[in-house]
Structure formats: C-alpha cells, structure tokens
Amino acid sequence: MNEDGIIVAIVGAVSELGRELQDVLDTRGVVVAEWRLYDTTNQAEDGDTSALPADLLPLDDVELEGVDVLFICGPADSAREWSERGREVGALVVDVSQGLGDSGATLIVPEVNADAVADAADRGVFACPVPGATALAVTLKPLDEAATLRRVVVTALEPASYRGTAGVDELATQTRQLLTGESVEPVVFPHRVAFNLIPRVGDDMPGGRVRGEWDIETQTRAVLGLPDLPLTVTSIHVPTFYGQGYAVSVETERPLDATAASDVLRGAPGVLLVEEGSGPTLADVVGSDATQVGRLRDDPTVPYGLALWVAIDGLRKGAAVNAVQIAERALRERG
C-alpha cells in the first residue's frame, strides 16, 4: 500500500459479484492504484462478451506479488488455493465465494464483530457470511444487547440469484415458457421455480436441515459470538430475481416491546428501519447498502416476543459492501 492507493486483485472479476465489488470499491471512494482482474476470458458470466474488461487476465496468469487485498469471488472450489497464495505474499484475503468453509477464515460483519478484524489481522484471511447471516446478525446484535436473545425462528426467502446468473436465467426462461404454454424442465433448481415456492435451498445436512438453513444458523451464531443461541431457519426458494427476505420471530430474556425495539434499531449501525407502509419489499432493497427492517410488532404468544421482517440486497450489502468494509477495516489495522 502506498500514497497512490492500494493494489487490488479480484479472482472471478467478471461474475456478477466481481463486477458489483468493483462498483462498490469505486462508489466508496477506495483509491486503487492498480487493478488485477482475473477470470476465464472467453465470456462474462451472463454471456455478454462486451462486458469483459480490456485488462482482464486468465486465471492461469494470476500474479499476487505486491497485492494489498485479494478478493475471491469464485470459483468457490478454488478458494483455498487462492487464499494460500494470497497469504504467502502477505496480501489481505477476503473470501466472498463461500469457498473457505471451515478452513479457519474469520467470518466478519463489520457492524457486528469488527473487533475480530484486529484479532485476525496478522493471519489476514477473512470471509463474508452468507447474506442471511449478515442480515440477521446486523438486526439481532442490538436486540441482544438490549434484552438478551432467548430464541430466534426465521423463515428465509431466497431469490433466483442465490444460484447466481444461472438461477436468474432459469427463472426468466421458465416464466416465459409457462406464459407461452411450453413445457418446463428444471436444470438449476430441483423443481420448477417460476410461479412456485421450493422449500429446499441446498443439499441435505444432518438433522433434517438443508445447506441454506445450516449456513445461516451456524454463521449467524459465529458472527454474534453466541454459539449456543437457539436459532432455527426454514429456507425457501421464491420466484423473484434479487433481494433476500427474512420473517423473524424473536424471544428475549428481558422485556423489550416493539416501541423500545424500534428505538434500539433506529440507532443501530447498518440498519434502516422502515416505519411506514408495507415495506421493505425485496424490490425496495435492491441497490441498498443497508439491512432494512420493517413490520416490527409485539408477539403476544411468548412473554417477551417480537416479530419483524428483514430484507437485504444479497449481492450488494450481503456480499460486495461487506467485503469492502472488511478490507477497509483490515487495512487500517495493518496501518
């Protein structure tokens, strides 16, 4: 890092996530002295060859010497290799691909556990949680500080973009096919996703969960630092393109009614409390850097209970913004 800015390398630079990451770095005013953009060079993720950056380099030519920050946007199955290569040259590594798994990367949501960045700065390997864990951690942290969480139950609504560009394309194709009377053959999703709900997000996991539920549960607990928090999630694929939504029921140890909870969330970092209308809808949060919360109300079925709705742009705040915030904080820690 020098006075001219930082050297940034992005693996998976022409994926939707890679391109969003570049936009976030620009809009947040991060001074980049040199870009090193790597991906397959035959086409962009959406098939648009005109979207390929002129300076895009193939993955076989990755050069990390001198890099200040390496963002890993994919492919996920190569994340450990890229992470090790980044560490070898002293780069900060931020995984946004969900590929590091249990490799020891520190999960960070800066509004929640920024102090963990300093603790892991020497190792220099960080990871973004799944969008659902980010949204829940940002929302639940101030409620826990105010009244101590006792139990959390979540219904997670995941859009087609959860499966990347291929998922978005399949929803668009199936919608057109159904409206024109054609037959539909699912490829990316296990069932038809257009005009349908699929209560299975990811592969089977122990205990009857599926991967999408397990990721949200375990990663939310990790970010909050509450390994024993009773938290259960039911994940559902919904026929929308972008934006994630979470219907959340919270039980606390101490009294916290909806009015008091509104006051808490109104001042919480990273939260935008929507107090009027029916929002935030999934469409409302697309392009937003905030975790948006609405429909906050008392739950009379438990002694101290709240019901609320949480929505986030999984591509932006749930991934790209979070990754850049991690890098900014880690660079400050390194001086």
Disulfide bonds with the S-S distance in Angstrom:
none
